[in-house]
Amino acid sequence: MSAVTSTILVVEDDDIVRMLIVDVLEELEFTVLEAANAEEALAQVQNTDNTIDLMMTDVGLPDMNGKQLATKVRALRPALPILFASGYAENIDVSDGMQLIAKPFSIDQLRVKVKSMLP
């Protein structure tokens, strides 16, 4: 097993959903950073000590939605891949390096999607 793992920032305001996603990603041997809202996510992204290889964010966050968060994150880390998670059939412009996964998703769907977005 390789000592180097990718780091994923998970942004989800629902504590139970966030905990489940984090558990699954850790089982898949990713390093995971957590944020309960956009403000916490931005603090993680602004922390230059944090290596982040992918941000997975809920679309329906309070205060600032996932798309608005993505815009701010991309200003700080332009090449960061972003995976939106949504339980609604929202029309999200998934531009370069951005993808969407529909909730609920299986562990397999999450694994395939995440691995396809990492170098």
Residue frames as qw, qx, qy, qz and C-alpha x, y, z in Angstrom:
[[0.000, 0.888, 0.459, 0.000, 0.00, 0.00, 0.00],
 [0.384, 0.522, -0.012, 0.762, 1.24, 3.46, -0.91],
 [0.337, -0.421, -0.477, 0.695, 1.92, 5.93, 1.90],
 [0.051, 0.131, -0.128, -0.982, 0.66, 8.77, -0.29],
 [0.153, 0.565, 0.810, -0.007, -3.08, 9.27, -0.37],
 [0.034, 0.479, 0.311, 0.820, -5.21, 11.97, -1.90],
 [0.046, -0.293, -0.577, 0.761, -6.86, 14.48, 0.41],
 [0.104, -0.534, -0.638, -0.545, -10.54, 15.29, -0.04],
 [0.104, 0.035, 0.381, -0.918, -12.31, 18.24, 1.57],
 [0.145, -0.481, -0.840, -0.203, -15.93, 17.27, 2.32],
 [0.138, -0.020, 0.187, -0.972, -18.36, 20.18, 2.73],
 [0.396, -0.400, -0.757, -0.331, -21.76, 19.08, 4.02],
 [0.263, -0.427, 0.265, -0.824, -24.04, 20.87, 6.49],
 [0.873, -0.288, -0.126, -0.374, -25.92, 17.71, 7.54],
 [0.309, -0.643, 0.680, -0.171, -23.76, 16.15, 10.28],
 [0.810, -0.026, 0.573, -0.121, -24.96, 12.59, 9.68],
 [0.779, 0.622, 0.075, 0.029, -24.52, 12.77, 5.90],
 [0.195, 0.848, -0.472, 0.140, -21.07, 14.34, 6.32],
 [0.528, -0.483, 0.680, -0.159, -20.06, 11.64, 8.82],
 [0.876, 0.214, 0.429, -0.057, -21.17, 8.88, 6.43],
 [0.628, 0.763, -0.121, 0.092, -19.32, 10.39, 3.45],
 [0.070, -0.792, 0.581, -0.173, -16.17, 10.86, 5.55],
 [0.720, -0.271, 0.625, -0.133, -16.36, 7.25, 6.80],
 [0.865, 0.433, 0.254, 0.014, -16.73, 5.90, 3.26],
 [0.446, 0.839, -0.274, 0.153, -13.87, 8.01, 1.91],
 [0.296, -0.683, 0.644, -0.177, -11.62, 6.98, 4.80],
 [0.849, -0.016, 0.522, -0.080, -12.49, 3.32, 4.15],
 [0.767, 0.619, 0.100, 0.138, -11.39, 3.94, 0.55],
 [0.752, -0.239, 0.011, 0.615, -8.08, 5.12, 2.06],
 [0.240, 0.714, 0.107, 0.650, -8.40, 8.83, 1.34],
 [0.279, -0.212, -0.440, 0.827, -7.33, 11.51, 3.80],
 [0.078, -0.719, -0.580, -0.374, -10.39, 13.62, 4.61],
 [0.083, -0.032, -0.297, 0.951, -10.83, 17.18, 5.81],
 [0.053, -0.624, -0.779, -0.037, -14.30, 18.23, 6.96],
 [0.040, -0.016, 0.078, -0.996, -16.34, 21.43, 6.83],
 [0.140, 0.499, 0.806, -0.287, -19.92, 21.90, 8.02],
 [0.279, 0.879, 0.312, -0.229, -20.44, 25.07, 5.97],
 [0.602, 0.710, 0.041, 0.363, -18.87, 27.30, 3.33],
 [0.160, -0.918, 0.289, -0.220, -17.06, 29.46, 5.90],
 [0.743, -0.456, 0.484, 0.068, -15.29, 26.40, 7.37],
 [0.845, 0.353, 0.302, 0.264, -14.50, 25.16, 3.86],
 [0.351, 0.881, -0.088, 0.305, -12.93, 28.48, 2.87],
 [0.422, -0.797, 0.420, -0.103, -10.80, 28.42, 6.03],
 [0.861, -0.132, 0.460, 0.172, -9.55, 24.93, 5.09],
 [0.700, 0.598, 0.211, 0.329, -8.78, 26.06, 1.52],
 [0.084, 0.946, -0.171, 0.264, -7.05, 29.26, 2.70],
 [0.665, -0.621, 0.410, 0.062, -4.83, 27.25, 5.07],
 [0.514, 0.687, -0.492, -0.146, -1.75, 26.80, 2.90],
 [0.257, -0.410, 0.861, -0.155, -0.61, 23.91, 5.12],
 [0.730, 0.214, 0.568, -0.313, -3.54, 21.87, 3.79],
 [0.023, 0.187, -0.794, -0.578, -2.98, 19.80, 0.70],
 [0.613, 0.367, 0.489, -0.500, -6.38, 19.36, -0.97],
 [0.195, -0.110, 0.809, 0.543, -6.70, 17.22, -4.08],
 [0.194, -0.412, -0.719, -0.524, -10.50, 17.38, -4.43],
 [0.246, 0.031, 0.456, -0.855, -13.37, 19.27, -2.82],
 [0.195, -0.391, -0.856, -0.276, -16.71, 17.52, -2.52],
 [0.114, 0.069, 0.346, -0.929, -19.47, 19.94, -1.62],
 [0.197, 0.581, 0.771, -0.170, -23.19, 19.78, -1.07],
 [0.145, 0.457, 0.394, 0.784, -25.02, 22.13, -3.41],
 [0.362, -0.741, -0.365, -0.433, -27.63, 23.20, -0.85],
 [0.496, -0.127, -0.489, 0.706, -25.48, 24.78, 1.84],
 [0.160, -0.890, -0.397, 0.156, -26.90, 27.50, 4.12],
 [0.235, -0.811, 0.085, 0.528, -25.66, 31.09, 3.63],
 [0.198, 0.639, -0.552, -0.499, -23.58, 30.33, 0.53],
 [0.945, 0.192, 0.144, -0.223, -24.54, 27.56, -1.90],
 [0.824, -0.174, 0.412, 0.347, -22.06, 25.06, -3.29],
 [0.597, 0.619, 0.260, 0.439, -21.71, 26.87, -6.61],
 [0.056, -0.962, 0.099, -0.248, -20.89, 30.18, -4.88],
 [0.693, -0.605, 0.369, 0.132, -18.40, 28.34, -2.68],
 [0.829, 0.187, 0.356, 0.388, -16.81, 26.74, -5.75],
 [0.363, 0.851, 0.076, 0.372, -16.33, 30.18, -7.32],
 [0.310, -0.896, 0.282, -0.148, -14.52, 31.45, -4.21],
 [0.823, -0.335, 0.420, 0.187, -12.45, 28.28, -3.89],
 [0.761, 0.441, 0.277, 0.388, -11.42, 28.41, -7.55],
 [0.128, 0.951, -0.115, 0.256, -10.19, 32.00, -7.02],
 [0.480, -0.737, 0.471, -0.063, -7.80, 30.59, -4.38],
 [0.475, -0.257, 0.815, 0.210, -6.99, 27.24, -5.99],
 [0.508, 0.464, -0.244, -0.683, -7.84, 27.46, -9.70],
 [0.441, 0.282, -0.805, -0.280, -6.99, 23.86, -10.58],
 [0.284, -0.089, 0.838, -0.457, -8.81, 22.18, -7.68],
 [0.306, -0.218, -0.812, -0.446, -11.31, 19.57, -8.91],
 [0.364, -0.036, 0.445, -0.818, -14.78, 20.06, -7.41],
 [0.216, -0.241, -0.920, -0.222, -17.46, 17.41, -7.00],
 [0.432, -0.183, 0.131, -0.874, -20.97, 18.72, -6.32],
 [0.089, -0.215, -0.968, 0.096, -23.39, 16.45, -4.46],
 [0.372, -0.019, 0.026, -0.928, -27.08, 17.17, -4.81],
 [0.269, 0.251, 0.901, -0.230, -30.33, 15.50, -3.88],
 [0.433, 0.698, 0.308, -0.480, -32.17, 17.67, -6.39],
 [0.657, 0.394, 0.460, 0.450, -32.14, 17.78, -10.16],
 [0.071, -0.871, -0.020, 0.485, -30.57, 21.21, -10.14],
 [0.681, 0.678, 0.067, 0.268, -29.19, 22.77, -13.26],
 [0.494, -0.757, 0.242, 0.353, -25.57, 23.22, -12.27],
 [0.569, 0.773, -0.282, 0.015, -23.01, 24.42, -14.75],
 [0.825, -0.416, 0.296, 0.242, -20.26, 21.89, -14.24],
 [0.412, 0.858, -0.301, -0.055, -17.37, 23.55, -16.00],
 [0.634, 0.477, -0.569, 0.216, -13.80, 22.32, -16.32],
 [0.290, 0.234, -0.769, 0.520, -12.76, 20.11, -13.43],
 [0.433, -0.056, 0.478, -0.762, -16.24, 20.10, -11.89],
 [0.355, -0.123, -0.865, -0.334, -18.66, 17.17, -11.79],
 [0.579, -0.265, 0.177, -0.750, -21.97, 16.29, -10.16],
 [0.240, -0.050, -0.968, 0.057, -23.06, 13.21, -8.22],
 [0.534, -0.417, -0.264, -0.686, -26.74, 12.72, -7.35],
 [0.174, -0.159, 0.800, -0.551, -27.78, 11.90, -3.79],
 [0.704, -0.542, 0.459, 0.012, -28.36, 9.26, -2.69],
 [0.567, 0.600, -0.554, -0.105, -25.30, 7.59, -4.20],
 [0.974, -0.194, -0.104, 0.059, -23.75, 4.20, -3.55],
 [0.565, -0.658, 0.370, 0.332, -20.27, 3.64, -2.17],
 [0.680, 0.139, 0.535, 0.482, -19.28, 2.31, -5.60],
 [0.315, 0.844, 0.309, 0.305, -20.65, 5.38, -7.39],
 [0.265, -0.952, 0.134, 0.068, -18.74, 7.66, -5.02],
 [0.687, -0.397, 0.464, 0.395, -15.51, 5.66, -5.40],
 [0.614, 0.394, 0.495, 0.471, -15.69, 5.67, -9.21],
 [0.149, 0.941, 0.207, 0.222, -16.56, 9.38, -9.40],
 [0.405, -0.872, 0.224, 0.162, -13.85, 10.47, -6.95],
 [0.693, -0.250, 0.508, 0.446, -11.12, 8.32, -8.55],
 [0.548, 0.579, 0.441, 0.412, -12.05, 9.63, -12.00],
 [0.037, 0.978, 0.089, 0.183, -11.47, 13.19, -10.81],
 [0.535, -0.751, 0.319, 0.221, -8.08, 12.63, -9.19],
 [0.375, 0.733, -0.536, -0.185, -4.78, 12.61, -11.10]]
